Amino acid sequence: MVRTQIQLPEAQAEALKAIAARDHLSMAELIRVALERQLRAAPGPGPRERVERALAVAGRFASGRPDGSTDHDAALADAFAERA
């Protein structure tokens, strides 16, 4: 874990202490739980970033199969079989 220091307004600090005491948690644990909840709720990349990411990798890989675009299901099945 990384140790860090934060500053809170007095009202937030008092509320944090009260909730931590009520829930039998440390203030640090309560902050970690709240931060984890916030991180999980954060939206992923937007449509523009997804397109940019897709374009960045388009054409970078080749299967070596001449029928890859027409028989892609078989190519994928073969690729998974090779990994097993």
Jmol script that loads the backbone (N, CA, C; Angstrom):
load data "model"
ATOM      1  N   MET A   1       0.831  -1.179   0.000  1.00  0.00           N
ATOM      2  CA  MET A   1       0.000   0.000   0.000  1.00  0.00           C
ATOM      3  C   MET A   1       0.870   1.235   0.000  1.00  0.00           C
ATOM      4  N   VAL A   2       0.330   2.284  -0.533  1.00  0.00           N
ATOM      5  CA  VAL A   2       1.027   3.561  -0.566  1.00  0.00           C
ATOM      6  C   VAL A   2       0.417   4.466   0.499  1.00  0.00           C
ATOM      7  N   ARG A   3       1.268   5.049   1.277  1.00  0.00           N
ATOM      8  CA  ARG A   3       0.793   5.967   2.310  1.00  0.00           C
ATOM      9  C   ARG A   3       0.635   7.347   1.697  1.00  0.00           C
ATOM     10  N   THR A   4      -0.477   8.007   1.992  1.00  0.00           N
ATOM     11  CA  THR A   4      -0.719   9.338   1.463  1.00  0.00           C
ATOM     12  C   THR A   4      -1.385  10.197   2.520  1.00  0.00           C
ATOM     13  N   GLN A   5      -1.394  11.470   2.296  1.00  0.00           N
ATOM     14  CA  GLN A   5      -2.000  12.399   3.239  1.00  0.00           C
ATOM     15  C   GLN A   5      -2.985  13.267   2.474  1.00  0.00           C
ATOM     16  N   ILE A   6      -4.159  13.497   3.053  1.00  0.00           N
ATOM     17  CA  ILE A   6      -5.157  14.351   2.417  1.00  0.00           C
ATOM     18  C   ILE A   6      -5.627  15.391   3.419  1.00  0.00           C
ATOM     19  N   GLN A   7      -6.185  16.461   2.903  1.00  0.00           N
ATOM     20  CA  GLN A   7      -6.770  17.486   3.752  1.00  0.00           C
ATOM     21  C   GLN A   7      -8.253  17.540   3.462  1.00  0.00           C
ATOM     22  N   LEU A   8      -9.049  17.576   4.514  1.00  0.00           N
ATOM     23  CA  LEU A   8     -10.496  17.625   4.382  1.00  0.00           C
ATOM     24  C   LEU A   8     -11.022  18.855   5.099  1.00  0.00           C
ATOM     25  N   PRO A   9     -12.107  19.409   4.587  1.00  0.00           N
ATOM     26  CA  PRO A   9     -12.769  20.453   5.368  1.00  0.00           C
ATOM     27  C   PRO A   9     -13.245  19.859   6.694  1.00  0.00           C
ATOM     28  N   GLU A  10     -13.343  20.682   7.707  1.00  0.00           N
ATOM     29  CA  GLU A  10     -13.720  20.211   9.044  1.00  0.00           C
ATOM     30  C   GLU A  10     -15.006  19.387   9.032  1.00  0.00           C
ATOM     31  N   ALA A  11     -16.017  19.855   8.307  1.00  0.00           N
ATOM     32  CA  ALA A  11     -17.301  19.151   8.277  1.00  0.00           C
ATOM     33  C   ALA A  11     -17.146  17.749   7.676  1.00  0.00           C
ATOM     34  N   GLN A  12     -16.346  17.610   6.623  1.00  0.00           N
ATOM     35  CA  GLN A  12     -16.129  16.301   6.016  1.00  0.00           C
ATOM     36  C   GLN A  12     -15.362  15.394   6.963  1.00  0.00           C
ATOM     37  N   ALA A  13     -14.369  15.928   7.640  1.00  0.00           N
ATOM     38  CA  ALA A  13     -13.576  15.129   8.577  1.00  0.00           C
ATOM     39  C   ALA A  13     -14.452  14.610   9.707  1.00  0.00           C
ATOM     40  N   GLU A  14     -15.316  15.454  10.236  1.00  0.00           N
ATOM     41  CA  GLU A  14     -16.209  15.022  11.317  1.00  0.00           C
ATOM     42  C   GLU A  14     -17.204  13.969  10.830  1.00  0.00           C
ATOM     43  N   ALA A  15     -17.743  14.181   9.636  1.00  0.00           N
ATOM     44  CA  ALA A  15     -18.681  13.200   9.076  1.00  0.00           C
ATOM     45  C   ALA A  15     -17.977  11.869   8.833  1.00  0.00           C
ATOM     46  N   LEU A  16     -16.759  11.921   8.333  1.00  0.00           N
ATOM     47  CA  LEU A  16     -15.979  10.707   8.092  1.00  0.00           C
ATOM     48  C   LEU A  16     -15.733   9.956   9.391  1.00  0.00           C
ATOM     49  N   LYS A  17     -15.336  10.665  10.430  1.00  0.00           N
ATOM     50  CA  LYS A  17     -15.110  10.035  11.736  1.00  0.00           C
ATOM     51  C   LYS A  17     -16.386   9.376  12.261  1.00  0.00           C
ATOM     52  N   ALA A  18     -17.492  10.061  12.119  1.00  0.00           N
ATOM     53  CA  ALA A  18     -18.763   9.531  12.616  1.00  0.00           C
ATOM     54  C   ALA A  18     -19.171   8.264  11.859  1.00  0.00           C
ATOM     55  N   ILE A  19     -19.060   8.281  10.544  1.00  0.00           N
ATOM     56  CA  ILE A  19     -19.424   7.106   9.741  1.00  0.00           C
ATOM     57  C   ILE A  19     -18.478   5.948  10.044  1.00  0.00           C
ATOM     58  N   ALA A  20     -17.187   6.245  10.159  1.00  0.00           N
ATOM     59  CA  ALA A  20     -16.206   5.196  10.462  1.00  0.00           C
ATOM     60  C   ALA A  20     -16.507   4.551  11.810  1.00  0.00           C
ATOM     61  N   ALA A  21     -16.826   5.354  12.798  1.00  0.00           N
ATOM     62  CA  ALA A  21     -17.144   4.812  14.125  1.00  0.00           C
ATOM     63  C   ALA A  21     -18.424   3.987  14.074  1.00  0.00           C
ATOM     64  N   ARG A  22     -19.425   4.504  13.380  1.00  0.00           N
ATOM     65  CA  ARG A  22     -20.703   3.795  13.286  1.00  0.00           C
ATOM     66  C   ARG A  22     -20.534   2.432  12.619  1.00  0.00           C
ATOM     67  N   ASP A  23     -19.711   2.379  11.542  1.00  0.00           N
ATOM     68  CA  ASP A  23     -19.535   1.153  10.759  1.00  0.00           C
ATOM     69  C   ASP A  23     -18.362   0.293  11.238  1.00  0.00           C
ATOM     70  N   HIS A  24     -17.710   0.716  12.324  1.00  0.00           N
ATOM     71  CA  HIS A  24     -16.566  -0.012  12.888  1.00  0.00           C
ATOM     72  C   HIS A  24     -15.464  -0.211  11.842  1.00  0.00           C
ATOM     73  N   LEU A  25     -15.170   0.865  11.129  1.00  0.00           N
ATOM     74  CA  LEU A  25     -14.096   0.869  10.138  1.00  0.00           C
ATOM     75  C   LEU A  25     -13.124   1.987  10.477  1.00  0.00           C
ATOM     76  N   SER A  26     -11.905   1.842   9.985  1.00  0.00           N
ATOM     77  CA  SER A  26     -10.982   2.967  10.106  1.00  0.00           C
ATOM     78  C   SER A  26     -11.366   4.020   9.066  1.00  0.00           C
ATOM     79  N   MET A  27     -10.936   5.229   9.320  1.00  0.00           N
ATOM     80  CA  MET A  27     -11.204   6.281   8.337  1.00  0.00           C
ATOM     81  C   MET A  27     -10.533   5.936   7.009  1.00  0.00           C
ATOM     82  N   ALA A  28      -9.333   5.370   7.076  1.00  0.00           N
ATOM     83  CA  ALA A  28      -8.614   5.007   5.857  1.00  0.00           C
ATOM     84  C   ALA A  28      -9.377   3.957   5.064  1.00  0.00           C
ATOM     85  N   GLU A  29      -9.923   2.949   5.754  1.00  0.00           N
ATOM     86  CA  GLU A  29     -10.681   1.912   5.057  1.00  0.00           C
ATOM     87  C   GLU A  29     -11.939   2.485   4.428  1.00  0.00           C
ATOM     88  N   LEU A  30     -12.594   3.368   5.137  1.00  0.00           N
ATOM     89  CA  LEU A  30     -13.792   4.003   4.597  1.00  0.00           C
ATOM     90  C   LEU A  30     -13.466   4.802   3.339  1.00  0.00           C
ATOM     91  N   ILE A  31     -12.354   5.495   3.338  1.00  0.00           N
ATOM     92  CA  ILE A  31     -11.927   6.247   2.151  1.00  0.00           C
ATOM     93  C   ILE A  31     -11.599   5.293   1.010  1.00  0.00           C
ATOM     94  N   ARG A  32     -10.903   4.174   1.313  1.00  0.00           N
ATOM     95  CA  ARG A  32     -10.576   3.213   0.254  1.00  0.00           C
ATOM     96  C   ARG A  32     -11.840   2.633  -0.367  1.00  0.00           C
ATOM     97  N   VAL A  33     -12.825   2.290   0.457  1.00  0.00           N
ATOM     98  CA  VAL A  33     -14.084   1.731  -0.048  1.00  0.00           C
ATOM     99  C   VAL A  33     -14.797   2.747  -0.941  1.00  0.00           C
ATOM    100  N   ALA A  34     -14.857   3.999  -0.487  1.00  0.00           N
ATOM    101  CA  ALA A  34     -15.522   5.036  -1.277  1.00  0.00           C
ATOM    102  C   ALA A  34     -14.793   5.277  -2.598  1.00  0.00           C
ATOM    103  N   LEU A  35     -13.474   5.279  -2.564  1.00  0.00           N
ATOM    104  CA  LEU A  35     -12.702   5.483  -3.783  1.00  0.00           C
ATOM    105  C   LEU A  35     -12.890   4.326  -4.753  1.00  0.00           C
ATOM    106  N   GLU A  36     -12.877   3.103  -4.240  1.00  0.00           N
ATOM    107  CA  GLU A  36     -13.081   1.933  -5.110  1.00  0.00           C
ATOM    108  C   GLU A  36     -14.454   1.998  -5.779  1.00  0.00           C
ATOM    109  N   ARG A  37     -15.464   2.383  -5.022  1.00  0.00           N
ATOM    110  CA  ARG A  37     -16.815   2.519  -5.574  1.00  0.00           C
ATOM    111  C   ARG A  37     -16.826   3.580  -6.687  1.00  0.00           C
ATOM    112  N   GLN A  38     -16.151   4.676  -6.468  1.00  0.00           N
ATOM    113  CA  GLN A  38     -16.084   5.745  -7.463  1.00  0.00           C
ATOM    114  C   GLN A  38     -15.346   5.280  -8.713  1.00  0.00           C
ATOM    115  N   LEU A  39     -14.253   4.560  -8.539  1.00  0.00           N
ATOM    116  CA  LEU A  39     -13.477   4.079  -9.683  1.00  0.00           C
ATOM    117  C   LEU A  39     -14.276   3.087 -10.517  1.00  0.00           C
ATOM    118  N   ARG A  40     -15.045   2.232  -9.867  1.00  0.00           N
ATOM    119  CA  ARG A  40     -15.867   1.265 -10.605  1.00  0.00           C
ATOM    120  C   ARG A  40     -16.991   1.943 -11.369  1.00  0.00           C
ATOM    121  N   ALA A  41     -17.489   3.049 -10.840  1.00  0.00           N
ATOM    122  CA  ALA A  41     -18.591   3.765 -11.489  1.00  0.00           C
ATOM    123  C   ALA A  41     -18.105   4.695 -12.598  1.00  0.00           C
ATOM    124  N   ALA A  42     -16.807   4.946 -12.647  1.00  0.00           N
ATOM    125  CA  ALA A  42     -16.260   5.866 -13.650  1.00  0.00           C
ATOM    126  C   ALA A  42     -16.499   5.295 -15.048  1.00  0.00           C
ATOM    127  N   PRO A  43     -16.934   6.137 -15.963  1.00  0.00           N
ATOM    128  CA  PRO A  43     -17.178   5.646 -17.318  1.00  0.00           C
ATOM    129  C   PRO A  43     -15.879   5.245 -18.009  1.00  0.00           C
ATOM    130  N   GLY A  44     -16.005   4.310 -18.923  1.00  0.00           N
ATOM    131  CA  GLY A  44     -14.853   3.889 -19.718  1.00  0.00           C
ATOM    132  C   GLY A  44     -14.575   4.912 -20.806  1.00  0.00           C
ATOM    133  N   PRO A  45     -13.779   4.544 -21.761  1.00  0.00           N
ATOM    134  CA  PRO A  45     -13.460   5.483 -22.830  1.00  0.00           C
ATOM    135  C   PRO A  45     -14.708   5.833 -23.633  1.00  0.00           C
ATOM    136  N   GLY A  46     -14.762   7.061 -24.092  1.00  0.00           N
ATOM    137  CA  GLY A  46     -15.889   7.520 -24.894  1.00  0.00           C
ATOM    138  C   GLY A  46     -15.808   6.989 -26.313  1.00  0.00           C
ATOM    139  N   PRO A  47     -16.832   7.252 -27.106  1.00  0.00           N
ATOM    140  CA  PRO A  47     -16.871   6.748 -28.489  1.00  0.00           C
ATOM    141  C   PRO A  47     -15.663   7.186 -29.323  1.00  0.00           C
ATOM    142  N   ARG A  48     -15.261   8.426 -29.190  1.00  0.00           N
ATOM    143  CA  ARG A  48     -14.115   8.910 -29.979  1.00  0.00           C
ATOM    144  C   ARG A  48     -12.845   8.144 -29.617  1.00  0.00           C
ATOM    145  N   GLU A  49     -12.600   7.952 -28.321  1.00  0.00           N
ATOM    146  CA  GLU A  49     -11.396   7.226 -27.910  1.00  0.00           C
ATOM    147  C   GLU A  49     -11.449   5.772 -28.356  1.00  0.00           C
ATOM    148  N   ARG A  50     -12.628   5.138 -28.303  1.00  0.00           N
ATOM    149  CA  ARG A  50     -12.740   3.753 -28.767  1.00  0.00           C
ATOM    150  C   ARG A  50     -12.409   3.650 -30.251  1.00  0.00           C
ATOM    151  N   VAL A  51     -12.886   4.601 -31.052  1.00  0.00           N
ATOM    152  CA  VAL A  51     -12.589   4.599 -32.487  1.00  0.00           C
ATOM    153  C   VAL A  51     -11.096   4.794 -32.699  1.00  0.00           C
ATOM    154  N   GLU A  52     -10.503   5.741 -31.970  1.00  0.00           N
ATOM    155  CA  GLU A  52      -9.064   5.983 -32.114  1.00  0.00           C
ATOM    156  C   GLU A  52      -8.246   4.746 -31.742  1.00  0.00           C
ATOM    157  N   ARG A  53      -8.661   4.053 -30.692  1.00  0.00           N
ATOM    158  CA  ARG A  53      -7.954   2.825 -30.295  1.00  0.00           C
ATOM    159  C   ARG A  53      -8.086   1.751 -31.365  1.00  0.00           C
ATOM    160  N   ALA A  54      -9.283   1.602 -31.913  1.00  0.00           N
ATOM    161  CA  ALA A  54      -9.500   0.593 -32.956  1.00  0.00           C
ATOM    162  C   ALA A  54      -8.669   0.909 -34.188  1.00  0.00           C
ATOM    163  N   LEU A  55      -8.647   2.168 -34.587  1.00  0.00           N
ATOM    164  CA  LEU A  55      -7.870   2.552 -35.769  1.00  0.00           C
ATOM    165  C   LEU A  55      -6.368   2.364 -35.544  1.00  0.00           C
ATOM    166  N   ALA A  56      -5.933   2.536 -34.304  1.00  0.00           N
ATOM    167  CA  ALA A  56      -4.511   2.386 -33.994  1.00  0.00           C
ATOM    168  C   ALA A  56      -4.037   0.951 -34.174  1.00  0.00           C
ATOM    169  N   VAL A  57      -4.914  -0.033 -34.001  1.00  0.00           N
ATOM    170  CA  VAL A  57      -4.493  -1.427 -34.129  1.00  0.00           C
ATOM    171  C   VAL A  57      -4.953  -2.069 -35.437  1.00  0.00           C
ATOM    172  N   ALA A  58      -5.803  -1.392 -36.180  1.00  0.00           N
ATOM    173  CA  ALA A  58      -6.314  -1.961 -37.435  1.00  0.00           C
ATOM    174  C   ALA A  58      -5.160  -2.248 -38.389  1.00  0.00           C
ATOM    175  N   GLY A  59      -5.152  -3.450 -38.921  1.00  0.00           N
ATOM    176  CA  GLY A  59      -4.139  -3.831 -39.902  1.00  0.00           C
ATOM    177  C   GLY A  59      -2.803  -4.236 -39.313  1.00  0.00           C
ATOM    178  N   ARG A  60      -2.673  -4.257 -38.013  1.00  0.00           N
ATOM    179  CA  ARG A  60      -1.384  -4.595 -37.397  1.00  0.00           C
ATOM    180  C   ARG A  60      -1.163  -6.091 -37.247  1.00  0.00           C
ATOM    181  N   PHE A  61      -2.201  -6.872 -37.440  1.00  0.00           N
ATOM    182  CA  PHE A  61      -2.089  -8.305 -37.224  1.00  0.00           C
ATOM    183  C   PHE A  61      -2.504  -9.048 -38.488  1.00  0.00           C
ATOM    184  N   ALA A  62      -1.907 -10.197 -38.694  1.00  0.00           N
ATOM    185  CA  ALA A  62      -2.239 -11.008 -39.865  1.00  0.00           C
ATOM    186  C   ALA A  62      -2.302 -12.467 -39.447  1.00  0.00           C
ATOM    187  N   SER A  63      -3.287 -13.160 -39.951  1.00  0.00           N
ATOM    188  CA  SER A  63      -3.443 -14.572 -39.610  1.00  0.00           C
ATOM    189  C   SER A  63      -2.595 -15.463 -40.506  1.00  0.00           C
ATOM    190  N   GLY A  64      -2.245 -14.953 -41.670  1.00  0.00           N
ATOM    191  CA  GLY A  64      -1.517 -15.777 -42.622  1.00  0.00           C
ATOM    192  C   GLY A  64      -2.439 -16.642 -43.456  1.00  0.00           C
ATOM    193  N   ARG A  65      -3.733 -16.500 -43.255  1.00  0.00           N
ATOM    194  CA  ARG A  65      -4.723 -17.286 -44.002  1.00  0.00           C
ATOM    195  C   ARG A  65      -5.329 -16.414 -45.093  1.00  0.00           C
ATOM    196  N   PRO A  66      -5.376 -16.909 -46.304  1.00  0.00           N
ATOM    197  CA  PRO A  66      -5.963 -16.108 -47.380  1.00  0.00           C
ATOM    198  C   PRO A  66      -7.492 -15.994 -47.267  1.00  0.00           C
ATOM    199  N   ASP A  67      -8.129 -16.867 -46.478  1.00  0.00           N
ATOM    200  CA  ASP A  67      -9.586 -16.849 -46.365  1.00  0.00           C
ATOM    201  C   ASP A  67     -10.042 -16.230 -45.039  1.00  0.00           C
ATOM    202  N   GLY A  68      -9.175 -15.496 -44.368  1.00  0.00           N
ATOM    203  CA  GLY A  68      -9.479 -14.952 -43.047  1.00  0.00           C
ATOM    204  C   GLY A  68     -10.692 -14.047 -43.011  1.00  0.00           C
ATOM    205  N   SER A  69     -10.912 -13.273 -44.053  1.00  0.00           N
ATOM    206  CA  SER A  69     -12.057 -12.358 -44.028  1.00  0.00           C
ATOM    207  C   SER A  69     -13.357 -13.049 -44.401  1.00  0.00           C
ATOM    208  N   THR A  70     -13.290 -14.152 -45.127  1.00  0.00           N
ATOM    209  CA  THR A  70     -14.516 -14.842 -45.531  1.00  0.00           C
ATOM    210  C   THR A  70     -14.855 -16.014 -44.623  1.00  0.00           C
ATOM    211  N   ASP A  71     -13.841 -16.599 -44.001  1.00  0.00           N
ATOM    212  CA  ASP A  71     -14.072 -17.761 -43.142  1.00  0.00           C
ATOM    213  C   ASP A  71     -13.480 -17.489 -41.756  1.00  0.00           C
ATOM    214  N   HIS A  72     -13.835 -16.331 -41.197  1.00  0.00           N
ATOM    215  CA  HIS A  72     -13.231 -15.904 -39.942  1.00  0.00           C
ATOM    216  C   HIS A  72     -13.579 -16.801 -38.762  1.00  0.00           C
ATOM    217  N   ASP A  73     -14.764 -17.436 -38.764  1.00  0.00           N
ATOM    218  CA  ASP A  73     -15.119 -18.326 -37.654  1.00  0.00           C
ATOM    219  C   ASP A  73     -14.178 -19.523 -37.598  1.00  0.00           C
ATOM    220  N   ALA A  74     -13.852 -20.083 -38.747  1.00  0.00           N
ATOM    221  CA  ALA A  74     -12.927 -21.218 -38.777  1.00  0.00           C
ATOM    222  C   ALA A  74     -11.524 -20.775 -38.361  1.00  0.00           C
ATOM    223  N   ALA A  75     -11.125 -19.583 -38.792  1.00  0.00           N
ATOM    224  CA  ALA A  75      -9.810 -19.072 -38.411  1.00  0.00           C
ATOM    225  C   ALA A  75      -9.726 -18.876 -36.901  1.00  0.00           C
ATOM    226  N   LEU A  76     -10.790 -18.353 -36.300  1.00  0.00           N
ATOM    227  CA  LEU A  76     -10.809 -18.163 -34.856  1.00  0.00           C
ATOM    228  C   LEU A  76     -10.798 -19.500 -34.120  1.00  0.00           C
ATOM    229  N   ALA A  77     -11.577 -20.451 -34.594  1.00  0.00           N
ATOM    230  CA  ALA A  77     -11.601 -21.784 -33.980  1.00  0.00           C
ATOM    231  C   ALA A  77     -10.221 -22.425 -34.050  1.00  0.00           C
ATOM    232  N   ASP A  78      -9.551 -22.292 -35.185  1.00  0.00           N
ATOM    233  CA  ASP A  78      -8.200 -22.840 -35.329  1.00  0.00           C
ATOM    234  C   ASP A  78      -7.229 -22.170 -34.355  1.00  0.00           C
ATOM    235  N   ALA A  79      -7.348 -20.847 -34.206  1.00  0.00           N
ATOM    236  CA  ALA A  79      -6.457 -20.117 -33.313  1.00  0.00           C
ATOM    237  C   ALA A  79      -6.661 -20.580 -31.871  1.00  0.00           C
ATOM    238  N   PHE A  80      -7.909 -20.773 -31.460  1.00  0.00           N
ATOM    239  CA  PHE A  80      -8.167 -21.257 -30.107  1.00  0.00           C
ATOM    240  C   PHE A  80      -7.673 -22.682 -29.936  1.00  0.00           C
ATOM    241  N   ALA A  81      -7.812 -23.505 -30.956  1.00  0.00           N
ATOM    242  CA  ALA A  81      -7.340 -24.889 -30.871  1.00  0.00           C
ATOM    243  C   ALA A  81      -5.826 -24.947 -30.716  1.00  0.00           C
ATOM    244  N   GLU A  82      -5.124 -24.007 -31.362  1.00  0.00           N
ATOM    245  CA  GLU A  82      -3.661 -23.978 -31.271  1.00  0.00           C
ATOM    246  C   GLU A  82      -3.201 -23.618 -29.859  1.00  0.00           C
ATOM    247  N   ARG A  83      -3.987 -22.815 -29.145  1.00  0.00           N
ATOM    248  CA  ARG A  83      -3.624 -22.402 -27.782  1.00  0.00           C
ATOM    249  C   ARG A  83      -3.904 -23.492 -26.754  1.00  0.00           C
ATOM    250  N   ALA A  84      -4.812 -24.404 -27.076  1.00  0.00           N
ATOM    251  CA  ALA A  84      -5.204 -25.421 -26.089  1.00  0.00           C
ATOM    252  C   ALA A  84      -4.162 -26.494 -25.928  1.00  0.00           C
TER     253      ALA A  84
END
end "model"
wireframe off; spacefill off
backbone 0.3
color backbone group
